[in-house]
Amino acid sequence: INGLLSKNEKYYKNGKISSIYFANLDMDEGGKVKTSITEYYNERGKLTSKEIKKGGKLFSKTVYNNGKFEYIEIYEYKN
């Protein structure tokens, strides 16, 4: 919505995905990306965590154990 979507993937030497970064390139008034999501994977390809940032600041972090949801942390967000 109102911007371009960017995606960046990184891989381990074994060919498995290491991380995927998604961002809405629509910038806020301070020149920061409004929203980004980064997913992190272990060397076996299992999801380990997911971070959501708003305005460059960490908004939430979800932690997974062997690809299964474990817990979520929500952080105070101020514009």
Beta strands, then each sheet from edge to edge (+ up, - down):
strand 1: 5-11
strand 2: 17-27
strand 3: 33-41
strand 4: 47-54
strand 5: 57-65
strand 6: 68-74
sheet 1: 1+ 2- 3+ 4- 5+ 6-
end
